[in-house]
Amino acid sequence: MIARTTGAAIRGLLVALLVLTPALYLPASTQNGTEIVVFLAILAFILTFSEYNSAFPSLIEFRDAPPVNRLRFVGLMSMVMFLTLICKNAYAPTEVSGLVYSMGLMIANVADFPYSPVRLVVLMLPSDAAAPLVELVRIAAGVAYVVALVTIASFAYAVKWRGWPTGNGAFNVWTNLPLFDPTKGGDVVSRLQRDGRLNICIGVLLPFLIPALIKLLAAVIDPIALSNPQTLIWTLSAWAFLPASMIMRGMATLRIAGLIVEKRRAYSTSETTQAA
């Protein structure tokens, strides 16, 4: 009980720190911006603590199947931290922020090519956007997208070469997939495979679709003000992290479906051997 509560508290503090990071380094976006960020950090701590401190799952998936959520957190924290330092370089440059900005510029030069997601993010900006803003968005989008790809590759390594999730003991579907109802109808394997493929397809397409949708809606509603550094950080982090998270979920569900098929095959073989 004490270990669970301590672990839940540490996770809650880390998530709260994630929410606070841009506000700690950058100027407030509005007059009440600091109060809003503190409230969101407290809310994030409460939600994370209550979820991991409870013996019964509610919303968070794969909470007992590391390193899924750990990779998600590290990936999102890396995005937010790198983008914060890149934006900080424009306000109060330091050696660290300058180094991160230079690395981001090299990444953007590689990731920004025709029809790439990074190029589409740049093209969604208004035509009259200032050149420094365009360059900042290009660098931030390139860094966020590359961090997302590294996060996906890390989980693929855990699945392919580390044998996730079998290395963590028995996989409890109810605990790790609280939103999945195995009694809803239809074969569990088929449903898991369908959900996994759908998540991967949507995750691959979202980085291309989101900028296009924002560009189309810009004529109807006010476009997102990426000139605000904190808005830029959270917008591009969400643009890169949500598709990566969906791809990881799809890979995880396909892996679980494969394990169920292997168990069925082993059980069928055992039954045939005993009958013979």
BAKE-301969 format. One record per residue (C-alpha): residue number from 1; z, y, x. Coordinates in nm, 2 decimals, padded with zeros to 4 digits. Each point is the difference from the previous one (the first is absolute). Layout:
node k = NUM	up = Z	north = Y	east = X;
...
# end
This chain:
node k = 1	up = 00.00	north = 00.00	east = 00.00;
node k = 2	up = 00.09	north = 00.24	east = 00.28;
node k = 3	up = -00.31	north = -00.09	east = 00.20;
node k = 4	up = -00.22	north = 00.06	east = -00.31;
node k = 5	up = 00.16	north = 00.34	east = -00.08;
node k = 6	up = -00.02	north = 00.11	east = 00.36;
node k = 7	up = -00.37	north = -00.10	east = 00.03;
node k = 8	up = -00.07	north = 00.17	east = -00.33;
node k = 9	up = 00.17	north = 00.32	east = 00.12;
node k = 10	up = -00.20	north = 00.00	east = 00.33;
node k = 11	up = -00.32	north = -00.05	east = -00.19;
node k = 12	up = 00.08	north = 00.28	east = -00.24;
node k = 13	up = 00.08	north = 00.24	east = 00.29;
node k = 14	up = -00.33	north = -00.09	east = 00.17;
node k = 15	up = -00.20	north = 00.07	east = -00.31;
node k = 16	up = 00.19	north = 00.33	east = -00.06;
node k = 17	up = -00.08	north = 00.10	east = 00.36;
node k = 18	up = -00.36	north = -00.08	east = -00.06;
node k = 19	up = 00.00	north = 00.24	east = -00.30;
node k = 20	up = 00.18	north = 00.27	east = 00.20;
node k = 21	up = -00.21	north = -00.02	east = 00.32;
node k = 22	up = -00.28	north = 00.26	east = -00.08;
node k = 23	up = 00.26	north = 00.24	east = -00.14;
node k = 24	up = 00.21	north = -00.02	east = 00.32;
node k = 25	up = -00.29	north = 00.10	east = 00.22;
node k = 26	up = -00.21	north = 00.23	east = -00.21;
node k = 27	up = 00.07	north = 00.31	east = -00.21;
node k = 28	up = 00.07	north = -00.04	east = -00.37;
node k = 29	up = -00.30	north = 00.00	east = -00.23;
node k = 30	up = 00.17	north = 00.19	east = -00.28;
node k = 31	up = 00.31	north = 00.21	east = -00.05;
node k = 32	up = 00.19	north = -00.31	east = -00.14;
node k = 33	up = -00.18	north = -00.25	east = 00.22;
node k = 34	up = 00.31	north = -00.09	east = 00.20;
node k = 35	up = 00.20	north = -00.08	east = -00.31;
node k = 36	up = -00.28	north = -00.21	east = -00.15;
node k = 37	up = -00.04	north = -00.20	east = 00.32;
node k = 38	up = 00.37	north = -00.07	east = 00.03;
node k = 39	up = 00.01	north = -00.11	east = -00.36;
node k = 40	up = -00.29	north = -00.24	east = 00.06;
node k = 41	up = 00.17	north = -00.14	east = 00.31;
node k = 42	up = 00.32	north = -00.07	east = -00.19;
node k = 43	up = -00.20	north = -00.16	east = -00.28;
node k = 44	up = -00.19	north = -00.22	east = 00.25;
node k = 45	up = 00.33	north = -00.10	east = 00.16;
node k = 46	up = 00.15	north = -00.10	east = -00.34;
node k = 47	up = -00.30	north = -00.20	east = -00.11;
node k = 48	up = -00.04	north = -00.18	east = 00.33;
node k = 49	up = 00.38	north = -00.07	east = 00.02;
node k = 50	up = 00.03	north = -00.13	east = -00.36;
node k = 51	up = -00.31	north = -00.22	east = 00.04;
node k = 52	up = 00.11	north = -00.17	east = 00.33;
node k = 53	up = 00.37	north = -00.01	east = -00.09;
node k = 54	up = -00.08	north = -00.20	east = -00.32;
node k = 55	up = -00.02	north = -00.37	east = -00.01;
node k = 56	up = -00.27	north = 00.01	east = -00.26;
node k = 57	up = -00.34	north = 00.15	east = 00.07;
node k = 58	up = -00.15	north = 00.27	east = -00.21;
node k = 59	up = -00.30	north = 00.19	east = 00.15;
node k = 60	up = -00.03	north = -00.04	east = 00.38;
node k = 61	up = -00.21	north = -00.29	east = 00.10;
node k = 62	up = 00.04	north = -00.23	east = 00.30;
node k = 63	up = 00.35	north = 00.13	east = 00.07;
node k = 64	up = 00.11	north = -00.34	east = 00.13;
node k = 65	up = -00.32	north = -00.07	east = 00.19;
node k = 66	up = -00.01	north = 00.21	east = 00.31;
node k = 67	up = -00.19	north = 00.16	east = 00.16;
node k = 68	up = -00.20	north = 00.12	east = -00.30;
node k = 69	up = 00.22	north = 00.29	east = -00.10;
node k = 70	up = 00.10	north = 00.07	east = 00.36;
node k = 71	up = -00.37	north = 00.05	east = 00.10;
node k = 72	up = -00.06	north = 00.21	east = -00.31;
node k = 73	up = 00.29	north = 00.23	east = 00.09;
node k = 74	up = -00.09	north = 00.02	east = 00.37;
node k = 75	up = -00.36	north = 00.08	east = -00.09;
node k = 76	up = 00.09	north = 00.27	east = -00.25;
node k = 77	up = 00.27	north = 00.15	east = 00.24;
node k = 78	up = -00.26	north = 00.00	east = 00.28;
node k = 79	up = -00.25	north = 00.18	east = -00.22;
node k = 80	up = 00.25	north = 00.26	east = -00.11;
node k = 81	up = 00.14	north = 00.05	east = 00.35;
node k = 82	up = -00.34	north = 00.03	east = 00.17;
node k = 83	up = -00.14	north = 00.24	east = -00.27;
node k = 84	up = 00.32	north = 00.21	east = 00.02;
node k = 85	up = -00.04	north = 00.04	east = 00.37;
node k = 86	up = -00.37	north = 00.08	east = -00.04;
node k = 87	up = 00.08	north = 00.27	east = -00.25;
node k = 88	up = 00.29	north = 00.13	east = 00.20;
node k = 89	up = -00.23	north = 00.06	east = 00.29;
node k = 90	up = -00.16	north = 00.28	east = -00.20;
node k = 91	up = 00.33	north = 00.18	east = -00.06;
node k = 92	up = 00.23	north = -00.07	east = 00.30;
node k = 93	up = -00.19	north = -00.21	east = 00.25;
node k = 94	up = 00.20	north = -00.21	east = 00.25;
node k = 95	up = -00.10	north = -00.25	east = 00.26;
node k = 96	up = 00.05	north = -00.29	east = -00.24;
node k = 97	up = -00.19	north = 00.16	east = -00.28;
node k = 98	up = -00.28	north = 00.10	east = 00.23;
node k = 99	up = -00.02	north = -00.36	east = 00.13;
node k = 100	up = -00.01	north = -00.14	east = -00.35;
node k = 101	up = -00.26	north = 00.26	east = -00.10;
node k = 102	up = -00.22	north = -00.09	east = 00.30;
node k = 103	up = 00.02	north = -00.37	east = -00.08;
node k = 104	up = -00.08	north = 00.08	east = -00.37;
node k = 105	up = -00.30	north = 00.19	east = 00.11;
node k = 106	up = -00.13	north = -00.30	east = 00.20;
node k = 107	up = 00.06	north = -00.23	east = -00.30;
node k = 108	up = -00.17	north = 00.24	east = -00.24;
node k = 109	up = -00.31	north = 00.02	east = 00.23;
node k = 110	up = -00.03	north = -00.38	east = -00.03;
node k = 111	up = 00.09	north = -00.04	east = -00.37;
node k = 112	up = -00.20	north = 00.29	east = -00.13;
node k = 113	up = -00.35	north = -00.13	east = -00.04;
node k = 114	up = -00.25	north = 00.02	east = -00.29;
node k = 115	up = 00.12	north = -00.17	east = -00.32;
node k = 116	up = 00.34	north = -00.08	east = 00.15;
node k = 117	up = 00.32	north = 00.06	east = -00.21;
node k = 118	up = 00.10	north = 00.27	east = 00.25;
node k = 119	up = -00.33	north = 00.18	east = -00.05;
node k = 120	up = 00.04	north = -00.02	east = -00.38;
node k = 121	up = 00.34	north = 00.16	east = 00.03;
node k = 122	up = -00.14	north = 00.29	east = 00.19;
node k = 123	up = -00.29	north = 00.04	east = -00.24;
node k = 124	up = 00.24	north = 00.03	east = -00.30;
node k = 125	up = 00.13	north = 00.33	east = 00.14;
node k = 126	up = -00.14	north = 00.32	east = -00.16;
node k = 127	up = -00.31	north = 00.13	east = 00.16;
node k = 128	up = 00.18	north = 00.32	east = 00.10;
node k = 129	up = 00.29	north = -00.18	east = 00.18;
node k = 130	up = 00.09	north = 00.15	east = 00.33;
node k = 131	up = -00.11	north = -00.18	east = 00.31;
node k = 132	up = 00.35	north = -00.06	east = 00.14;
node k = 133	up = 00.10	north = -00.16	east = -00.34;
node k = 134	up = -00.30	north = -00.22	east = 00.01;
node k = 135	up = 00.08	north = -00.11	east = 00.35;
node k = 136	up = 00.36	north = -00.07	east = -00.09;
node k = 137	up = -00.09	north = -00.20	east = -00.30;
node k = 138	up = -00.26	north = -00.20	east = 00.20;
node k = 139	up = 00.26	north = -00.09	east = 00.27;
node k = 140	up = 00.28	north = -00.08	east = -00.25;
node k = 141	up = -00.24	north = -00.22	east = -00.21;
node k = 142	up = -00.11	north = -00.19	east = 00.31;
node k = 143	up = 00.35	north = -00.06	east = 00.12;
node k = 144	up = 00.12	north = -00.11	east = -00.34;
node k = 145	up = -00.29	north = -00.24	east = -00.05;
node k = 146	up = 00.03	north = -00.16	east = 00.34;
node k = 147	up = 00.38	north = -00.05	east = -00.05;
node k = 148	up = -00.08	north = -00.17	east = -00.33;
node k = 149	up = -00.25	north = -00.23	east = 00.17;
node k = 150	up = 00.25	north = -00.09	east = 00.27;
node k = 151	up = 00.26	north = -00.08	east = -00.27;
node k = 152	up = -00.24	north = -00.23	east = -00.18;
node k = 153	up = -00.09	north = -00.17	east = 00.33;
node k = 154	up = 00.36	north = -00.05	east = 00.09;
node k = 155	up = 00.06	north = -00.18	east = -00.33;
node k = 156	up = -00.31	north = -00.20	east = 00.04;
node k = 157	up = 00.14	north = -00.12	east = 00.34;
node k = 158	up = 00.33	north = -00.09	east = -00.17;
node k = 159	up = -00.19	north = -00.21	east = -00.26;
node k = 160	up = -00.26	north = -00.16	east = 00.22;
node k = 161	up = 00.19	north = -00.07	east = 00.32;
node k = 162	up = 00.37	north = 00.03	east = -00.09;
node k = 163	up = -00.04	north = -00.21	east = -00.31;
node k = 164	up = 00.15	north = 00.25	east = -00.25;
node k = 165	up = 00.20	north = -00.07	east = -00.22;
node k = 166	up = 00.09	north = -00.36	east = 00.11;
node k = 167	up = 00.19	north = 00.13	east = 00.30;
node k = 168	up = 00.25	north = 00.16	east = -00.22;
node k = 169	up = 00.10	north = -00.31	east = -00.19;
node k = 170	up = -00.09	north = -00.08	east = -00.36;
node k = 171	up = -00.19	north = 00.26	east = -00.19;
node k = 172	up = 00.16	north = 00.10	east = -00.33;
node k = 173	up = -00.27	north = 00.13	east = -00.23;
node k = 174	up = 00.25	north = 00.14	east = -00.25;
node k = 175	up = 00.18	north = 00.21	east = 00.27;
node k = 176	up = -00.31	north = 00.11	east = 00.19;
node k = 177	up = -00.24	north = 00.05	east = -00.29;
node k = 178	up = 00.23	north = 00.14	east = -00.28;
node k = 179	up = -00.30	north = 00.14	east = -00.19;
node k = 180	up = -00.19	north = -00.33	east = 00.00;
node k = 181	up = 00.07	north = -00.22	east = -00.30;
node k = 182	up = -00.10	north = -00.36	east = 00.09;
node k = 183	up = 00.05	north = -00.11	east = -00.37;
node k = 184	up = -00.24	north = 00.26	east = -00.14;
node k = 185	up = -00.29	north = -00.24	east = -00.03;
node k = 186	up = -00.27	north = -00.15	east = 00.21;
node k = 187	up = 00.02	north = -00.18	east = 00.33;
node k = 188	up = 00.23	north = 00.18	east = 00.24;
node k = 189	up = -00.23	north = -00.05	east = 00.30;
node k = 190	up = -00.30	north = 00.15	east = -00.18;
node k = 191	up = 00.20	north = 00.30	east = -00.11;
node k = 192	up = 00.13	north = 00.06	east = 00.35;
node k = 193	up = -00.34	north = -00.03	east = 00.15;
node k = 194	up = -00.15	north = 00.23	east = -00.26;
node k = 195	up = 00.28	north = 00.26	east = 00.05;
node k = 196	up = -00.04	north = -00.03	east = 00.38;
node k = 197	up = -00.37	north = 00.05	east = 00.01;
node k = 198	up = 00.02	north = 00.29	east = -00.25;
node k = 199	up = 00.27	north = 00.17	east = 00.21;
node k = 200	up = -00.21	north = -00.03	east = 00.31;
node k = 201	up = -00.32	north = 00.12	east = -00.16;
node k = 202	up = 00.18	north = 00.31	east = -00.15;
node k = 203	up = 00.18	north = 00.07	east = 00.33;
node k = 204	up = -00.33	north = -00.01	east = 00.19;
node k = 205	up = -00.17	north = 00.23	east = -00.25;
node k = 206	up = 00.27	north = 00.26	east = -00.06;
node k = 207	up = -00.03	north = 00.19	east = 00.33;
node k = 208	up = -00.37	north = 00.07	east = -00.11;
node k = 209	up = 00.07	north = 00.06	east = -00.37;
node k = 210	up = 00.29	north = 00.23	east = 00.02;
node k = 211	up = -00.18	north = 00.29	east = 00.19;
node k = 212	up = -00.30	north = -00.04	east = -00.23;
node k = 213	up = 00.22	north = 00.02	east = -00.31;
node k = 214	up = 00.18	north = 00.31	east = 00.13;
node k = 215	up = -00.33	north = 00.16	east = 00.08;
node k = 216	up = -00.13	north = -00.07	east = -00.35;
node k = 217	up = 00.32	north = 00.13	east = -00.17;
node k = 218	up = 00.01	north = 00.31	east = 00.22;
node k = 219	up = -00.24	north = 00.17	east = -00.25;
node k = 220	up = 00.24	north = -00.07	east = -00.29;
node k = 221	up = 00.35	north = 00.03	east = 00.15;
node k = 222	up = 00.14	north = 00.19	east = 00.30;
node k = 223	up = -00.06	north = -00.19	east = 00.32;
node k = 224	up = 00.29	north = -00.12	east = 00.21;
node k = 225	up = 00.12	north = 00.27	east = 00.24;
node k = 226	up = -00.03	north = -00.18	east = 00.33;
node k = 227	up = 00.07	north = 00.33	east = 00.17;
node k = 228	up = 00.37	north = -00.07	east = -00.06;
node k = 229	up = 00.11	north = -00.22	east = 00.28;
node k = 230	up = 00.25	north = -00.21	east = -00.20;
node k = 231	up = -00.26	north = -00.05	east = -00.28;
node k = 232	up = -00.25	north = -00.11	east = 00.26;
node k = 233	up = 00.24	north = -00.25	east = 00.16;
node k = 234	up = 00.09	north = -00.17	east = -00.33;
node k = 235	up = -00.35	north = 00.01	east = -00.14;
node k = 236	up = -00.16	north = -00.16	east = 00.30;
node k = 237	up = 00.29	north = -00.25	east = 00.05;
node k = 238	up = -00.04	north = -00.11	east = -00.36;
node k = 239	up = -00.38	north = -00.02	east = 00.04;
node k = 240	up = 00.03	north = -00.23	east = 00.29;
node k = 241	up = 00.32	north = -00.19	east = -00.08;
node k = 242	up = -00.06	north = -00.11	east = -00.36;
node k = 243	up = -00.33	north = -00.18	east = 00.07;
node k = 244	up = 00.16	north = -00.16	east = 00.31;
node k = 245	up = 00.30	north = -00.12	east = -00.21;
node k = 246	up = -00.24	north = -00.14	east = -00.26;
node k = 247	up = -00.19	north = -00.19	east = 00.26;
node k = 248	up = 00.32	north = -00.14	east = 00.15;
node k = 249	up = 00.11	north = -00.11	east = -00.35;
node k = 250	up = -00.33	north = -00.17	east = -00.06;
node k = 251	up = 00.02	north = -00.18	east = 00.33;
node k = 252	up = 00.36	north = -00.11	east = -00.08;
node k = 253	up = -00.09	north = -00.14	east = -00.35;
node k = 254	up = -00.30	north = -00.18	east = 00.14;
node k = 255	up = 00.22	north = -00.16	east = 00.26;
node k = 256	up = 00.26	north = -00.10	east = -00.26;
node k = 257	up = -00.27	north = -00.15	east = -00.21;
node k = 258	up = -00.12	north = -00.20	east = 00.30;
node k = 259	up = 00.35	north = -00.13	east = 00.06;
node k = 260	up = 00.03	north = -00.12	east = -00.36;
node k = 261	up = -00.34	north = -00.18	east = 00.04;
node k = 262	up = 00.13	north = -00.17	east = 00.31;
node k = 263	up = 00.32	north = -00.11	east = -00.17;
node k = 264	up = -00.20	north = -00.14	east = -00.29;
node k = 265	up = -00.23	north = -00.19	east = 00.23;
node k = 266	up = 00.29	north = -00.14	east = 00.20;
node k = 267	up = 00.18	north = -00.10	east = -00.32;
node k = 268	up = -00.32	north = -00.16	east = -00.14;
node k = 269	up = -00.05	north = -00.19	east = 00.33;
node k = 270	up = 00.36	north = -00.12	east = -00.01;
node k = 271	up = -00.03	north = -00.12	east = -00.36;
node k = 272	up = -00.32	north = -00.19	east = 00.09;
node k = 273	up = 00.16	north = -00.16	east = 00.30;
node k = 274	up = 00.30	north = -00.11	east = -00.20;
node k = 275	up = -00.22	north = -00.14	east = -00.28;
node k = 276	up = -00.20	north = -00.20	east = 00.25;
# end
